[in-house]
Amino acid sequence: MRLLVQPGDGVLPLIKGIAAAKSSVEIVIFRFDQREIEHALATAVTRGVAVHALIAHTNRAGEDGLRRLEMRLLAAGVSVARTADDLARYHGKLMIVDRRDLYLLAFNLTYADIEHSRSFGLITRSRAVVREAALLFEADTKRMTFEPGLERFLVSPINARRQLAGFIKDAKKELLIYDPKVSDPAMSQLLTERAQAGVDVRVIGRMTRKVNGVRVHKLPGMRLHIRTMIRDRNLAFIGSQSLREIELDARREVGLIFRDSKVVGRLRRVFEEDWALCEQPGATREQEESVSTSKIAKKVAKALTKDLPPVAPLLDGAVKELVGEKTEVELNAQEVEEIVKDAVKDAVREAVREVVEEVVEHHEGAAK
């Protein structure tokens, strides 16, 4: 078993996995903007690999981006299926290579999740786990009922609540949790009981209600896009489900409970490093300012790119300027337009962050 830590490991392990595929790649997608992975999937098709993508019917950003992705993958020869709409979200994230390697991810295949968020992923060759993941992929692709056969492979809304409740109940000394939002009443009560029993319960993230004995910190300096628990230094959970009612009972989420000593040990070391950052003076204020700046930048970038003029009319002129009148260069205008908009968004976000930070620094200097 191998642990992926983000930011840090990046997309390279996923690209290498796809490049090593000999017969099949099966991938579940909820959010996606990683063109390197898209290119790797398309290249795999040209090698004769059967690539099958299961794409969420929607996400919070809507359906347009997902449908464009479907069309690009179909054009590249990828078999594409869409999840059902019977659940609030199909939020699980996994990839299976040659029915041998399972990549179970807590992060989406997006720049924000991989480069700017604390998150984890697992790569395992456990035959039982890979088989269970393949059965889930087939069931969701064919829109059939999934019947779990492996207790440590957690699937919401089927068995995750029961298994995670048991995971928490059995904590004897220590329970370390990454979770963007702990809000489920039953799970919060279990954490209360463990803390009252003397268990060291710590949460990096947020809890919607205060629980006596449970220490909670926000993570400074980066986004948090991870659902992980480490119990008594010998057992861990990584998945896509938070301890929230909707993610336990109304969405497709996928996770795994495991005992690999090296992976659990590394998870705990990362947690302790992050916890130490959380306890530094001024960490909370720095994090809050960073979040506010990011939100402002995102809104401005979205507003600007929404009204960008079509790129296609400008494309011919740019090509002629670079390579001359006579050229056989073939470009996909829609793809270029999306790349340009992504680049503009990144540039605008960075510019807005700099401006806001300057304003904040000026304000603080005046106040002194």
C-alpha positions as CSV (number, residue, x, y, z in Angstrom):
1,M,0.0,0.0,0.0
2,R,1.2,3.5,-0.8
3,L,0.0,6.8,0.6
4,L,-0.3,9.9,-1.6
5,V,0.0,13.2,0.3
6,Q,-1.3,16.5,-1.3
7,P,0.1,19.0,-1.8
8,G,3.4,17.3,-2.6
9,D,2.9,14.1,-4.6
10,G,0.9,15.8,-7.4
11,V,-0.6,14.1,-10.4
12,L,2.5,12.1,-11.4
13,P,1.6,8.9,-9.5
14,L,-1.8,8.9,-11.3
15,I,-0.2,9.6,-14.7
16,K,2.3,6.8,-14.2
17,G,-0.4,4.4,-13.2
18,I,-2.4,5.2,-16.4
19,A,0.8,4.9,-18.5
20,A,1.5,1.5,-17.0
21,A,-1.9,0.1,-17.8
22,K,-1.9,-2.9,-20.2
23,S,-5.6,-3.8,-20.5
24,S,-7.9,-1.4,-18.7
25,V,-8.4,1.8,-16.8
26,E,-11.7,2.5,-14.9
27,I,-12.0,5.9,-13.4
28,V,-14.7,7.7,-11.4
29,I,-14.9,11.5,-11.8
30,F,-16.7,14.1,-9.8
31,R,-14.6,17.3,-10.5
32,F,-11.9,17.4,-13.1
33,D,-9.6,20.0,-14.7
34,Q,-6.3,18.1,-15.0
35,R,-5.5,18.0,-18.7
36,E,-2.4,16.0,-18.0
37,I,-4.6,13.1,-16.8
38,E,-7.0,13.6,-19.6
39,H,-4.1,13.3,-22.1
40,A,-2.8,10.2,-20.3
41,L,-6.2,8.6,-20.7
42,A,-6.4,9.4,-24.4
43,T,-2.9,8.1,-24.9
44,A,-3.8,4.9,-23.2
45,V,-6.6,4.4,-25.7
46,T,-4.2,4.7,-28.6
47,R,-2.2,1.8,-27.0
48,G,-5.2,-0.4,-27.0
49,V,-6.1,0.0,-23.4
50,A,-9.9,-0.1,-22.6
51,V,-10.6,3.2,-20.8
52,H,-13.9,3.6,-19.1
53,A,-14.9,6.8,-17.3
54,L,-17.9,7.1,-14.9
55,I,-18.7,10.8,-14.6
56,A,-21.0,12.3,-12.0
57,H,-24.3,13.5,-13.4
58,T,-23.7,16.9,-11.7
59,N,-21.7,18.7,-9.1
60,R,-22.0,22.1,-7.3
61,A,-20.6,23.9,-10.4
62,G,-23.4,22.4,-12.5
63,E,-23.4,20.1,-15.5
64,D,-21.8,22.1,-18.3
65,G,-18.2,21.3,-17.5
66,L,-18.9,17.7,-16.9
67,R,-20.7,17.4,-20.2
68,R,-17.8,19.0,-22.1
69,L,-15.5,16.6,-20.5
70,E,-17.7,13.7,-21.6
71,M,-17.5,14.9,-25.2
72,R,-13.8,15.3,-25.1
73,L,-13.3,11.8,-23.7
74,L,-15.7,10.3,-26.1
75,A,-13.8,11.9,-29.0
76,A,-10.6,10.4,-27.6
77,G,-12.1,6.9,-27.7
78,V,-12.9,6.6,-24.0
79,S,-16.1,4.8,-23.0
80,V,-18.1,7.1,-20.9
81,A,-21.0,6.5,-18.6
82,R,-22.9,8.9,-16.4
83,T,-24.0,8.2,-12.8
84,A,-27.6,8.0,-11.9
85,D,-29.4,10.9,-10.2
86,D,-31.0,8.9,-7.4
87,L,-28.5,10.2,-4.8
88,A,-27.8,13.8,-3.9
89,R,-24.3,13.5,-5.2
90,Y,-22.0,10.8,-6.6
91,H,-18.9,12.1,-4.8
92,G,-16.6,9.0,-4.6
93,K,-13.2,9.2,-6.3
94,L,-11.3,6.1,-7.5
95,M,-9.4,4.6,-10.4
96,I,-8.7,1.0,-11.1
97,V,-5.8,-0.1,-13.4
98,D,-5.8,-3.5,-15.0
99,R,-8.2,-4.7,-12.2
100,R,-5.0,-4.9,-10.1
101,D,-4.2,-1.5,-8.7
102,L,-6.8,0.6,-6.9
103,Y,-6.3,4.4,-6.5
104,L,-8.7,5.5,-3.8
105,L,-8.7,9.2,-3.5
106,A,-10.0,11.8,-1.1
107,F,-9.1,14.6,-3.6
108,N,-10.7,15.5,-6.9
109,L,-8.7,15.6,-10.1
110,T,-8.4,19.3,-9.9
111,Y,-5.6,21.9,-9.6
112,A,-7.1,23.3,-6.4
113,D,-7.4,19.9,-4.6
114,I,-4.0,18.6,-5.7
115,E,-1.8,21.7,-5.6
116,H,-3.4,23.8,-2.8
117,S,-5.2,21.5,-0.5
118,R,-4.3,19.0,2.2
119,S,-5.6,15.7,1.0
120,F,-4.6,12.0,0.8
121,G,-5.0,9.1,-1.5
122,L,-4.2,5.4,-1.3
123,I,-2.8,3.0,-3.9
124,T,-3.4,-0.7,-3.0
125,R,-3.1,-4.1,-4.7
126,S,-5.2,-5.9,-2.1
127,R,-7.1,-8.4,-4.2
128,A,-10.2,-8.2,-2.0
129,V,-10.3,-4.4,-2.0
130,V,-9.7,-4.1,-5.7
131,R,-12.4,-6.6,-6.4
132,E,-14.8,-4.7,-4.2
133,A,-14.0,-1.5,-5.9
134,A,-14.5,-3.1,-9.3
135,L,-17.9,-4.4,-8.3
136,L,-18.9,-1.0,-7.1
137,F,-17.8,0.6,-10.4
138,E,-19.8,-1.9,-12.4
139,A,-22.9,-1.5,-10.2
140,D,-22.8,2.3,-10.5
141,T,-22.0,2.2,-14.2
142,K,-25.0,-0.1,-14.9
143,R,-27.1,1.7,-12.3
144,M,-27.6,-1.5,-10.3
145,T,-27.8,-2.0,-6.6
146,F,-24.4,-2.5,-4.9
147,E,-24.2,-5.3,-2.3
148,P,-21.1,-4.8,-0.1
149,G,-19.0,-7.8,0.6
150,L,-16.1,-6.3,2.4
151,E,-16.6,-4.5,5.7
152,R,-13.5,-2.3,5.6
153,F,-14.5,-1.0,2.1
154,L,-16.9,1.8,3.0
155,V,-19.7,2.9,0.7
156,S,-22.2,5.6,1.5
157,P,-25.1,5.4,2.0
158,I,-24.9,1.6,2.4
159,N,-22.4,0.7,5.2
160,A,-20.3,3.8,5.9
161,R,-22.3,5.1,8.9
162,R,-22.2,1.7,10.7
163,Q,-18.5,1.2,10.0
164,L,-17.3,4.7,10.9
165,A,-19.4,4.6,14.1
166,G,-17.6,1.4,15.1
167,F,-14.3,2.9,14.2
168,I,-14.9,5.8,16.6
169,K,-16.4,3.6,19.4
170,D,-13.4,1.4,19.6
171,A,-10.9,4.2,20.1
172,K,-9.0,3.5,23.3
173,K,-6.3,6.2,23.6
174,E,-6.2,8.5,20.6
175,L,-8.4,9.6,17.7
176,L,-7.0,12.1,15.2
177,I,-9.4,13.5,12.6
178,Y,-9.2,15.5,9.5
179,D,-12.7,16.7,8.5
180,P,-13.9,19.9,6.8
181,K,-17.2,19.8,8.7
182,V,-18.2,17.4,11.5
183,S,-22.0,17.9,11.9
184,D,-23.7,14.6,12.2
185,P,-25.4,14.5,15.7
186,A,-24.8,10.8,16.3
187,M,-21.2,11.0,15.3
188,S,-20.7,14.1,17.4
189,Q,-22.2,12.2,20.4
190,L,-19.8,9.3,19.8
191,L,-16.8,11.8,19.9
192,T,-18.2,13.3,23.1
193,E,-18.3,9.8,24.7
194,R,-14.8,9.0,23.6
195,A,-13.4,12.3,24.9
196,Q,-15.2,11.7,28.3
197,A,-13.7,8.2,28.4
198,G,-10.2,9.8,28.3
199,V,-9.4,9.4,24.6
200,D,-7.3,12.2,23.1
201,V,-9.7,13.4,20.4
202,R,-8.3,16.1,18.1
203,V,-9.9,17.5,14.9
204,I,-8.3,19.5,12.1
205,G,-11.2,21.1,10.4
206,R,-14.5,22.3,11.8
207,M,-17.3,21.0,14.1
208,T,-20.7,22.7,14.0
209,R,-21.1,22.4,17.7
210,K,-18.7,22.5,20.6
211,V,-17.9,19.1,22.1
212,N,-16.3,19.2,25.6
213,G,-12.9,17.5,25.6
214,V,-12.5,17.6,21.8
215,R,-9.8,20.0,20.6
216,V,-10.5,21.6,17.2
217,H,-8.3,23.7,14.9
218,K,-8.6,25.1,11.5
219,L,-5.7,24.3,9.1
220,P,-3.7,27.5,8.3
221,G,-2.2,28.3,5.0
222,M,-4.0,25.8,2.7
223,R,-7.4,24.4,1.9
224,L,-8.7,21.3,3.6
225,H,-10.1,18.6,1.3
226,I,-9.7,15.4,3.2
227,R,-11.7,13.0,5.3
228,T,-9.3,10.9,7.4
229,M,-9.2,9.4,10.9
230,I,-6.3,7.7,12.7
231,R,-7.1,5.5,15.7
232,D,-4.7,4.4,18.4
233,R,-1.7,4.7,16.1
234,N,-2.5,1.4,14.3
235,L,-5.7,1.8,12.3
236,A,-6.8,4.5,9.8
237,F,-9.6,5.6,7.5
238,I,-9.3,7.6,4.3
239,G,-12.3,8.3,2.1
240,S,-14.6,10.9,0.6
241,Q,-17.2,11.0,3.4
242,S,-17.2,13.6,6.1
243,L,-19.0,13.0,9.4
244,R,-22.0,14.7,8.0
245,E,-25.5,13.3,7.7
246,I,-25.8,13.9,3.9
247,E,-22.4,12.3,3.2
248,L,-23.2,9.3,5.3
249,D,-26.9,8.8,4.3
250,A,-27.7,10.5,1.0
251,R,-24.5,10.5,-1.3
252,R,-22.3,8.0,-2.9
253,E,-19.0,8.2,-1.0
254,V,-16.2,5.7,-0.9
255,G,-13.5,5.0,1.7
256,L,-11.2,2.4,3.2
257,I,-10.2,1.3,6.7
258,F,-6.7,-0.2,6.9
259,R,-3.9,-1.2,9.2
260,D,-0.7,-0.8,7.0
261,S,1.8,0.3,9.7
262,K,4.0,2.5,7.4
263,V,1.0,4.3,5.9
264,V,-0.7,4.8,9.3
265,G,2.6,6.0,10.7
266,R,3.1,8.6,8.0
267,L,-0.5,9.8,8.2
268,R,0.0,10.4,11.9
269,R,3.3,12.3,11.3
270,V,1.6,14.6,8.8
271,F,-1.3,15.2,11.2
272,E,1.1,16.1,14.0
273,E,3.0,18.5,11.7
274,D,-0.3,20.1,10.7
275,W,-1.4,20.3,14.3
276,A,1.8,22.1,15.3
277,L,1.1,24.7,12.6
278,C,-2.4,25.1,13.9
279,E,-1.1,25.9,17.4
280,Q,1.3,28.6,16.3
281,P,0.3,32.1,17.4
282,G,-1.8,33.9,14.8
283,A,-2.5,30.8,12.8
284,T,-6.3,31.1,13.0
285,R,-6.3,34.8,11.9
286,E,-3.9,34.0,9.0
287,Q,-6.1,31.2,7.8
288,E,-9.3,33.3,8.0
289,E,-7.6,36.1,6.0
290,S,-6.4,33.6,3.4
291,V,-9.9,32.2,3.0
292,S,-11.5,35.6,2.6
293,T,-8.9,36.6,0.0
294,S,-9.5,33.3,-1.9
295,K,-13.2,33.8,-1.9
296,I,-12.9,37.4,-3.3
297,A,-10.5,36.2,-6.0
298,K,-12.7,33.4,-7.0
299,K,-15.8,35.6,-7.4
300,V,-13.9,38.2,-9.5
301,A,-12.4,35.5,-11.7
302,K,-15.7,33.9,-12.3
303,A,-17.4,37.2,-13.2
304,L,-14.6,38.1,-15.6
305,T,-14.4,34.8,-17.4
306,K,-18.2,34.6,-17.8
307,D,-18.2,37.6,-20.0
308,L,-15.0,36.8,-22.0
309,P,-15.5,37.2,-25.7
310,P,-15.3,34.1,-27.9
311,V,-11.7,33.0,-28.5
312,A,-12.2,31.5,-31.9
313,P,-12.3,34.8,-33.9
314,L,-8.9,35.7,-32.4
315,L,-7.4,32.3,-32.9
316,D,-6.6,32.6,-36.7
317,G,-4.8,35.9,-36.2
318,A,-2.7,34.6,-33.4
319,V,-1.7,31.5,-35.4
320,K,-0.8,33.6,-38.5
321,E,1.2,35.9,-36.4
322,L,3.2,33.1,-34.9
323,V,3.7,30.7,-37.8
324,G,2.8,32.7,-41.0
325,E,-0.1,32.7,-43.5
326,K,0.5,29.1,-44.8
327,T,0.1,26.6,-42.0
328,E,-1.3,23.2,-41.4
329,V,-1.6,23.7,-37.7
330,E,-4.8,22.2,-36.4
331,L,-6.3,23.5,-33.2
332,N,-9.4,22.8,-31.3
333,A,-11.1,26.2,-30.8
334,Q,-13.2,25.0,-27.9
335,E,-10.2,23.5,-26.1
336,V,-8.2,26.6,-26.6
337,E,-11.0,28.7,-25.3
338,E,-11.2,26.6,-22.1
339,I,-7.4,26.8,-21.6
340,V,-7.5,30.6,-22.1
341,K,-10.3,31.0,-19.5
342,D,-8.4,28.7,-17.0
343,A,-5.3,30.8,-17.5
344,V,-7.2,34.1,-17.1
345,K,-8.9,32.7,-13.9
346,D,-5.5,31.8,-12.4
347,A,-4.0,35.2,-13.3
348,V,-7.0,37.1,-11.9
349,R,-7.1,35.1,-8.7
350,E,-3.4,35.8,-8.1
351,A,-3.7,39.5,-8.9
352,V,-6.7,39.9,-6.6
353,R,-4.9,38.0,-3.8
354,E,-2.0,40.4,-4.1
355,V,-4.2,43.5,-4.1
356,V,-6.3,42.3,-1.1
357,E,-3.1,41.4,0.8
358,E,-1.7,44.9,0.1
359,V,-4.9,46.5,1.4
360,V,-4.9,44.4,4.5
361,E,-1.2,45.2,5.2
362,H,-1.8,48.9,4.6
363,H,-4.8,48.8,6.9
364,E,-2.9,47.1,9.7
365,G,0.0,49.6,9.3
366,A,-2.4,52.5,9.6
367,A,-4.0,51.0,12.6
368,K,-0.6,50.7,14.4
